[in-house]
Every structure is written in C-alpha cells, then in structure tokens.
C-alpha cells in the first residue's frame, strides 16, 4: 500500500485528508491483522473439528446427522441475515474513524490558530459531532452482531433437546439401530459439532470489520497511479572530440538521452531552455485557471512571476514539474516535449525551494543531503555555505549532527528556509524554481540569503515567484499575471515605463514600505 502510494499523483493528496489516509494505514490494516492472527486460526481449527465430528456423527446415526445438518443450515441462514444488516454500518464505522482521525490531525497542526482565535469550544463541538457519529455507526454495527450469539446459543440448546426427543422416538421404534448409549454419544457429538459453529459466528464481527477495512485499503490500492509515458532520460555527460557522450561520473554536465524508433540514440545537452506554447490548464475540467500562456526562458535567464494571490503563478511551476497534465498546449524543455521526458528525470533536473519547507526527522546533514543522496559531507557543507546556512548551523550544540524532529519545530521559519535552499544547492540542478523562497525571512536575513541565492542561480535558468518586488527587480524577464493570463512582460525598467499593472504593484509596495 505504501509502495502504491508513492506512485499516486499529487491530485490524490489534494483531495484526501492526511488523517483519513493515515487511518487506512493504522485502523483499517489493524482490523485485517486481527482477522489474520485471530479469526483465521480459529476458523481453521473449528473447520477441522466440524469435519472430524461430522464423520463420527454419520457413523453413529445417519438420520440424526441429517437432522443436525438441516438445523445448522437454518442457523446459518439466520446468521447471514443478521450479519448482513451490520455490514453497511461497519463500513460507515471505518469511514467515521478516518474522519475523526483526519480532524484530530488537523487540529494538532492548527493549535496555534485555534488558540489565537479562541476557538477551543468550537473545536470541541465539532469533535463531539464526529465522535457521536462514530458512536452511532459503531452501536448500529455491533448491535446486530451482539444479538447473534444469544440467538445461536439458544438455537443450539433447542437442537440438543430436539435430538434427545427424536433419538428417543427412533430408539423406541427400533429405527436405525439406535440404543440409549448411542443417543447419549450422539448428543455429545452434536454439542461438539455446534460449538465450533457458534465460535465461527463469534468471529463474524471481526471478519465483517476486516472486510470493511479491506474495502478502504483497496480503494487506495485501486487509485490510478501517475501515468508516465516518457522515454527520454537524464544522464551525466562529458564532451569527447566535440561530441556528447554518456558517463557514470557526476561531471556537472547533463544531457537528455533520446532513443528513437529506428534504434538510434541522440544526446541533447541540458541547457535549461523552457518554452510554453498556448497552454491552458484547470484543476477541474469545468474551471480553467490558466488561459493561453505562452512564454520562454532561455538558458541562464531569471524569469519572475508576479501578481495577486490566485493569479496562477505557482500553477505554472507545477506544470513544469508535471505534477499536473495540461488541458491544452505544449511545454518544451530544450526543444523536447516534456510529455516525452520521464517524470523522475524531469524532476531530477529541477531544483525547487517552496514557501512551505518540509523537513524530515533526522540530522541537519541528512536533511540537506536529501537533495542528492550520494553527496559527500564536504558537498553538503559547501551547499550550506552557499545558502548562508552554515552560520546558524555551526552555532547549534551538535552542528550538522543536530537532530530535527517535528518538521523542524526547534528551528525558526527562516532557518528552515535556509536548509531548504541548501538542499536545492546540493542537488546542483540546471534549472531552479523558487516559490516564495524568501517569504518567511526577515529583511535583514533576506539580504544575506539573497547573496547565497544569487550564487545558486548563477548560470542556471531560474523561475521566481515572489510577492516582494525587491526580489525580482534584477530578473531578466518579469511576467505579470492576472486571473490566469499574462497581461504584461518585460524587465523592471520597461514595465515601470509602461505604467501598467506592475507599476501599480511596485509603487504601492514602495509606498507601503
């Protein structure tokens, strides 16, 4: 299930809460574990007992055995009818558990916001609502199963009495050669026959819960994985006699390996030339958020996107990564349609620093090395120097071996951002995407980070998304977006001269400062 989750598209995680997904890993798999470790061995043991006792019953009295079989069939039909009613409630119970886990997870992450706005009582009310829903579904589910055992037990007693009466009648009339001892023996055998059947009925509760959990697990397993029809791969390259050749050594020179239908292979140097041609995109088919986007970034250029929140800036960078597929148009990377490039190779060629930095449990050294797992300690430290993160790291008690837990809760937001920049630096990618990379850093720290960023961006194609216009003034091209359309483009001086939207944004920001 975890392996399959790694193949799912970003769209899946946009539409499913983390808590609900975690519930499939914990509660739903635990119901399966209980069934496999407890119910199945009991069912197997009961089945062996039933078969062996059945043989002994047939040997003792075929007529009474026929009666027992018919009575057991009646019991099983009744059991099926009762458990059938509880099945749908067990499914609802598992969904309710997922819902309440999702809510708890959300409240844990949002405790500061809850307390700032004094919404503790509101949070408890919502929890009580979801908890009561879980209680109702669990009560309905277990009610039918819990009445099953008394019914089956009483039917077993009734069967015992009927066998005694029927056996006595057969013995008196001399049918089947039954004796008083034979009846007594058969009564014991009938108890041994119905007892495991009752035990099997006891396991029905667990089996139905497991089926409900399995249904949710297989819902995740049946989710369509991210499709990837790409065949162009990214390889290390070197120049030999004026021609690109593939090598296993990290040279800092990258090439696209392009196999053709006739069996030949060509190598194209990765320069970072990215071009959008009449691109349309919508997260839903009925709501297009990007309209007719055409732009190009030549190798080594710094292209900035500015505009109001929701204008489509981050969406453009998500399309370069192929987190989502286009509705219309094309994106070409070094004159190769990005649909032809394997997604893993495409993303390996891009370094990304996001506004929301995610750090993993481990040392600072390990978190920076996440950008390139084969990086040496010296390369990690060099990347930290480049991002100006070494200064604060060296002041920590354990330096680069300082443990990070809770997504870097023991670090400031600015320090986490510096580590994200260092992580991108150690990957040494030819193209960089900086999505509000300095938004969480104060103005003084931003000046320090900007120097590191400038060193990081040197010689690379860079896409920058920023609200602070001071960070985009030195861009080669600035794209101004509004409602998913590019309405202005040019460098800082040209856009100021136009006195359009960028001029309004810049002068407004200047006045605000």
C-alpha positions in Angstrom: 0.0 0.0 0.0 2.9 2.4 0.8 4.7 1.5 -2.4 1.5 2.2 -4.4 1.0 5.5 -2.6 4.4 6.6 -3.9 3.0 6.3 -7.5 -0.1 8.3 -6.9 -0.4 11.8 -8.5 -0.4 15.0 -6.4 -4.1 15.4 -7.3 -4.9 12.4 -4.9 -3.3 14.2 -2.0 -5.1 17.4 -2.8 -8.5 15.6 -2.4 -7.8 13.3 0.6 -7.0 14.4 4.2 -3.8 13.1 5.7 -5.7 11.8 8.7 -8.1 9.7 6.6 -5.1 8.3 4.6 -3.3 7.5 7.9 -6.4 5.8 9.2 -6.1 3.3 6.3 -2.6 2.5 7.4 -3.5 2.1 11.1 -7.1 1.2 11.9 -8.0 -0.5 8.7 -4.8 -2.6 8.4 -5.2 -3.4 12.1 -8.6 -4.9 11.6 -7.1 -7.1 8.9 -4.2 -8.1 11.2 -6.7 -9.1 13.9 -8.6 -11.3 11.4 -5.5 -12.9 10.1 -3.9 -13.5 13.5 -7.0 -14.5 15.5 -10.1 -15.2 13.4 -8.5 -17.3 10.6 -6.7 -19.7 13.0 -9.9 -20.1 15.0 -11.9 -20.7 11.8 -9.4 -23.2 10.6 -9.4 -25.0 14.0 -13.2 -25.0 14.0 -13.4 -26.4 10.5 -11.1 -29.4 11.4 -13.3 -30.1 14.5 -16.6 -29.9 12.4 -15.2 -32.3 9.7 -13.9 -34.9 12.2 -17.1 -34.7 14.4 -19.3 -34.9 11.3 -17.6 -38.2 10.3 -18.3 -39.6 13.9 -21.9 -38.5 13.8 -22.6 -40.1 10.4 -21.1 -43.3 11.8 -23.3 -43.2 14.9 -26.6 -42.2 13.2 -27.1 -41.0 9.6 -30.7 -40.0 10.3 -29.9 -37.8 13.3 -26.9 -36.4 11.4 -29.3 -35.3 8.6 -31.5 -33.6 11.1 -28.5 -31.7 12.6 -27.3 -30.6 9.2 -30.7 -29.2 8.3 -30.9 -27.4 11.6 -27.4 -26.0 11.2 -28.3 -24.7 7.7 -31.3 -22.9 9.3 -28.9 -21.4 11.9 -26.5 -20.2 9.2 -29.3 -18.6 7.1 -30.4 -16.7 10.2 -26.9 -15.7 11.0 -26.3 -14.5 7.4 -29.5 -12.4 7.6 -28.5 -10.7 10.9 -24.8 -10.1 10.0 -25.9 -8.7 6.6 -27.6 -5.8 8.3 -24.5 -4.9 10.3 -22.1 -4.9 7.3 -23.0 -1.4 6.0 -22.6 0.0 9.5 -19.1 -1.4 9.8 -18.2 0.3 6.6 -19.6 3.6 8.0 -17.8 3.0 11.2 -14.4 2.7 9.5 -15.2 5.9 7.5 -16.1 7.7 10.7 -12.8 6.6 12.3 -11.0 8.0 9.3 -13.0 11.3 9.5 -12.2 11.7 13.2 -8.5 10.9 12.8 -8.4 13.5 10.0 -10.0 16.1 12.2 -7.6 15.4 15.2 -4.6 15.6 12.9 -5.8 18.9 11.5 -6.4 20.3 15.0 -2.9 19.2 16.2 -1.3 21.1 13.3 -3.6 24.1 13.8 -3.4 24.5 17.6 -1.8 28.0 17.4 -4.6 29.2 15.1 -7.3 27.6 17.4 -5.9 29.4 20.4 -5.3 32.7 18.7 -8.9 32.9 17.7 -10.2 31.3 21.0 -12.0 28.5 19.1 -11.4 25.8 21.6 -15.1 25.3 22.3 -15.9 25.3 18.6 -13.2 22.7 18.0 -14.7 20.5 20.8 -18.2 20.9 19.4 -17.0 19.7 16.0 -15.1 16.8 17.6 -18.2 15.8 19.6 -20.3 15.8 16.5 -17.8 13.5 14.6 -17.3 11.3 17.7 -21.1 10.9 18.2 -21.4 9.9 14.5 -18.7 7.3 15.1 -20.5 6.1 18.2 -23.8 5.8 16.4 -22.3 3.8 13.5 -20.4 1.6 15.9 -23.5 1.0 18.0 -25.6 0.0 15.0 -22.8 -2.2 13.6 -22.3 -4.1 16.9 -25.9 -4.3 17.9 -26.8 -6.9 15.3 -23.6 -8.9 15.8 -24.1 -8.9 19.6 -27.6 -10.3 19.4 -26.3 -13.1 17.2 -24.6 -15.0 19.9 -27.6 -15.4 22.3 -29.8 -16.5 19.3 -27.2 -19.0 18.2 -26.7 -20.3 21.7 -30.4 -20.8 22.3 -30.9 -22.5 18.9 -28.1 -24.9 20.0 -30.0 -25.7 23.2 -33.2 -26.2 21.2 -31.3 -28.5 18.8 -29.9 -30.5 21.8 -33.5 -31.0 23.2 -34.9 -31.9 19.7 -32.2 -34.5 19.1 -32.9 -36.1 22.5 -36.7 -36.3 21.7 -36.1 -37.5 18.1 -33.4 -40.0 19.1 -35.7 -41.4 21.8 -38.6 -41.9 19.3 -36.2 -43.6 16.8 -34.8 -45.9 19.6 -38.3 -46.9 20.9 -39.4 -47.7 17.3 -36.2 -49.6 16.6 -35.3 -47.4 13.6 -31.6 -47.1 12.7 -30.5 -49.4 15.4 -30.1 -46.6 18.0 -29.6 -47.6 21.6 -29.7 -45.4 24.8 -25.9 -45.3 24.8 -25.9 -44.3 21.1 -28.3 -41.4 21.8 -26.1 -40.2 24.7 -23.0 -40.4 22.5 -24.7 -38.5 19.6 -25.9 -35.8 22.0 -22.2 -35.2 23.0 -21.2 -35.2 19.3 -23.9 -32.7 18.4 -22.6 -30.4 21.1 -19.1 -30.7 19.7 -20.5 -30.0 16.2 -22.5 -26.9 17.1 -19.9 -25.4 19.4 -17.3 -24.6 16.7 -20.2 -23.3 14.5 -21.0 -20.9 17.4 -17.4 -20.0 17.7 -17.3 -19.2 14.0 -20.3 -17.0 14.5 -18.4 -15.1 17.2 -15.7 -14.3 14.7 -18.2 -12.8 12.3 -17.9 -9.4 14.0 -14.1 -9.3 13.4 -14.4 -10.7 9.8 -17.0 -8.0 8.8 -14.8 -5.3 10.4 -11.9 -6.6 8.4 -13.9 -6.7 5.2 -14.9 -3.1 5.8 -11.2 -2.1 6.5 -10.1 -4.1 3.4 -12.6 -2.2 1.3 -11.0 1.1 2.3 -7.5 -0.3 1.8 -8.3 -1.5 -1.7 -9.9 1.9 -2.5 -6.4 3.3 -2.1 -4.8 0.4 -3.9 -7.2 0.8 -6.8 -6.4 4.5 -7.3 -4.9 5.0 -10.7 -1.1 5.6 -10.4 0.5 8.6 -12.0 0.9 7.9 -15.7 4.3 8.3 -17.3 4.7 7.6 -21.0 8.1 9.3 -21.1 11.1 7.6 -22.6 13.7 10.5 -22.7 16.1 10.1 -19.7 18.6 12.4 -18.0 22.2 11.2 -17.9 25.6 12.5 -16.8 27.6 13.5 -19.9 31.0 14.7 -21.0 32.5 16.1 -24.2 34.7 13.9 -26.2 36.0 15.1 -29.6 33.3 17.7 -29.7 30.5 15.2 -29.1 28.4 14.5 -26.0 28.9 11.0 -24.5 27.2 9.3 -21.6 29.3 8.7 -18.4 28.6 7.2 -15.0 30.6 10.0 -13.2 28.9 13.2 -12.0 30.5 15.8 -14.2 28.1 18.7 -13.7 27.2 18.4 -17.5 23.8 16.9 -18.2 22.2 15.5 -21.3 18.9 14.2 -22.5 19.2 10.6 -23.8 16.6 10.4 -26.6 16.1 6.9 -28.1 14.4 6.7 -31.5 12.2 4.1 -33.2 15.0 3.1 -35.6 17.2 2.0 -32.6 19.5 5.1 -32.7 20.1 7.3 -29.7 20.8 11.0 -29.7 22.1 13.2 -26.8 20.9 16.8 -26.3 22.7 19.0 -23.8 20.5 20.2 -20.9 20.8 23.9 -21.1 17.5 24.9 -19.4 15.6 26.3 -22.3 11.9 26.2 -21.3 9.0 27.3 -23.5 5.2 27.4 -23.0 3.1 27.4 -26.1 -0.6 28.4 -25.8 -1.0 26.5 -22.5 -4.4 26.1 -20.9 -4.9 24.3 -17.5 -7.6 23.7 -14.9 -7.6 21.6 -11.7 -11.1 20.7 -12.7 -12.3 20.3 -16.3 -15.1 22.9 -15.8 -12.8 25.6 -14.2 -9.8 26.7 -16.3 -7.2 28.7 -14.2 -4.6 29.3 -16.9 -5.5 30.8 -20.3 -3.3 30.8 -23.4 0.0 31.0 -21.5 3.0 31.5 -23.9 6.4 32.3 -22.5 10.0 31.3 -22.9 13.0 31.1 -20.6 16.4 31.0 -22.3 19.4 29.2 -20.7 20.7 31.2 -17.7 17.8 33.6 -17.7 15.9 34.6 -14.5 12.2 34.7 -15.1 9.9 36.1 -12.4 6.2 35.8 -12.0 4.3 38.4 -10.0 0.6 39.0 -9.5 -2.2 38.8 -7.0 -2.8 35.6 -5.0 -4.7 33.1 -7.2 -3.3 34.6 -10.4 -1.7 31.2 -11.4 2.0 31.8 -10.5 2.5 28.5 -8.6 0.3 26.6 -11.1 2.8 27.4 -13.9 5.7 25.9 -11.9 3.6 22.9 -11.1 3.1 22.3 -14.8 6.9 22.4 -15.4 7.2 19.6 -12.8 4.3 17.7 -14.4 2.6 17.5 -11.1 -0.5 18.1 -13.3 -1.1 17.5 -17.0 -2.1 20.2 -19.4 -5.6 20.8 -20.8 -4.2 22.2 -24.0 -0.9 23.5 -25.4 2.7 22.3 -25.1 5.7 22.8 -22.9 9.1 22.2 -24.4 12.3 21.7 -22.4 15.5 22.0 -24.5 13.2 21.6 -27.6 11.8 18.3 -26.2 8.1 17.9 -25.4 8.1 17.4 -21.6 5.5 14.6 -22.1 8.3 12.6 -23.7 10.6 13.0 -20.7 10.3 10.5 -17.9 8.8 12.3 -14.9 11.6 11.2 -12.5 14.3 12.5 -14.8 12.4 15.7 -15.5 12.1 16.4 -11.8 15.7 15.5 -11.2 16.7 18.3 -13.5 14.7 20.9 -11.4 15.7 22.3 -8.0 12.7 23.6 -6.0 12.6 25.8 -2.9 9.0 26.0 -1.7 7.3 28.6 0.6 6.3 25.7 2.9 9.5 23.9 3.9 9.2 20.3 4.9 12.0 18.8 7.0 12.3 15.1 7.9 13.2 13.5 11.2 17.0 13.2 11.1 20.1 15.3 11.3 20.6 18.6 9.6 23.3 16.8 7.4 20.7 14.2 6.3 18.1 16.8 5.6 20.4 18.8 3.3 21.7 15.5 1.7 18.0 14.7 0.8 18.6 16.9 -2.3 21.2 14.4 -3.6 21.7 11.2 -1.6 25.2 10.4 -2.9 26.5 13.9 -1.9 29.6 13.8 0.4 29.8 15.6 3.7 32.1 18.2 2.1 29.5 18.8 -0.6 26.7 19.2 2.0 28.8 21.7 3.9 29.6 23.6 0.7 25.9 23.8 -0.1 25.2 25.1 3.4 27.9 27.8 2.9 26.4 28.7 -0.4 22.9 29.2 1.1 24.5 31.1 4.1 23.0 28.4 6.4 26.4 27.4 7.8 26.5 30.4 10.2 23.5 29.3 12.3 24.2 25.5 11.9 27.7 25.9 13.4 26.2 27.7 16.5 23.9 24.7 17.2 25.1 22.3 20.0 25.7 19.4 17.6 26.3 21.4 14.4 25.4 19.4 11.3 24.6 16.4 13.5 21.8 18.2 15.3 18.6 16.2 15.2 15.5 17.7 13.6 12.1 16.5 14.9 8.5 17.6 14.4 9.2 19.1 10.9 11.9 21.3 12.4 9.9 22.7 15.3 13.1 23.6 17.1 14.2 25.9 14.3 12.9 29.2 13.2 11.0 29.6 9.9 13.9 31.4 8.4 16.4 28.7 9.4 14.1 26.0 7.9 14.0 28.1 4.7 17.8 28.3 4.6 18.1 24.5 4.9 15.6 24.1 2.0 17.8 26.4 -0.1 20.9 24.4 0.9 19.0 21.2 0.0 18.4 22.6 -3.5 22.0 23.7 -3.8 23.5 20.3 -3.1 21.3 18.8 -5.9 23.2 21.1 -8.3 20.3 21.3 -10.8 20.5 23.2 -14.1 17.0 24.8 -13.5 15.7 26.3 -10.3 12.2 27.1 -9.2 11.9 29.5 -6.2 8.3 29.7 -5.0 8.2 32.5 -2.4 11.6 31.2 -1.2 12.4 34.2 1.0 8.8 35.0 2.1 9.5 33.7 5.7 12.8 35.5 6.2 13.1 39.0 7.7 14.5 41.8 5.5 18.0 41.6 7.1 18.3 37.9 6.7 16.8 38.2 3.2 19.8 40.3 2.2 22.2 37.5 3.4 20.1 34.7 1.8 19.8 36.7 -1.5 23.6 36.7 -1.9 23.6 32.9 -1.5 20.6 32.6 -3.9 22.4 34.7 -6.4 25.4 32.3 -6.2 23.0 29.4 -6.5 21.2 30.9 -9.5 24.4 31.8 -11.4 24.5 30.1 -14.8 21.1 28.5 -14.2 17.6 29.0 -15.7 15.6 30.3 -12.8 11.8 30.7 -12.2 11.0 33.0 -9.3 7.6 33.6 -7.7 7.7 36.5 -5.2 5.4 38.9 -3.5 8.3 41.2 -2.5 9.0 43.0 -5.7 12.5 43.9 -4.4 13.5 40.2 -5.0 12.5 40.3 -8.7 13.9 43.7 -9.8 17.1 42.1 -11.2 15.2 39.5 -13.2 15.7 39.3 -17.0 12.0 39.0 -17.6 9.1 39.7 -15.3 5.7 38.2 -16.2 2.7 39.9 -14.6 -0.3 37.6 -14.2 -3.9 38.4 -13.6 -6.7 35.8 -13.5 -4.6 33.2 -15.2 -3.4 35.4 -18.1 -0.1 37.1 -18.8 -1.0 40.8 -19.1 2.5 42.3 -19.1 6.0 41.1 -19.7 9.5 42.8 -19.8 12.3 43.7 -17.5 11.8 46.0 -14.4 12.7 49.3 -16.2 10.5 48.5 -19.2 7.5 47.6 -17.0 7.9 50.7 -14.9 8.0 52.8 -18.1 4.7 51.2 -19.2 3.0 52.5 -16.1 0.7 49.5 -16.1 -0.2 46.8 -13.5 3.4 46.2 -12.5 4.0 49.9 -12.0 0.9 50.0 -9.7 2.1 47.0 -7.7 5.7 48.4 -7.4 4.7 51.9 -6.4 2.1 50.5 -4.0 4.7 48.3 -2.4 7.2 51.1 -2.3 4.7 53.4 -0.6 3.8 50.5 1.8 7.5 50.2 2.8 
